[in-house]
């Protein structure tokens, strides 16, 4: 496949699935904090790193559930 590789991270997999993103990560984080809790740079880096790592895979890739939550 040619073109620009894309990926998505979301807290709402139910909304993302119908759009069939080529690569996506799903977290249980709060709306508005898709990459992680405010001021939690370690969590934000984990989510972003996992999401960008999907770019190394050929699409389509099933939505990847990350073990990240707002607690």
C-alpha positions, 0 to 999 in steps of 0.5 A: 500500500502506498501513501502516508502511514497513519495511526490513531489513539483513542479513549473510545474504541466504540467510535473508532471501530466503525471508521476502521483506522489502519492502526489504532491504540485504545486506552481507558483514559478520560476524554480530553486526556487521550495520551495520558493524565495531565502532568504525567509525562511517563504515561503520556510517553508510554501511550505515544510510543506504543501508538507510534510503534504501530507505524512499523506494522503493515496495515490493517492492524486490529485495535491495540488495547493499552493497559492505561487508565485514569487512576 
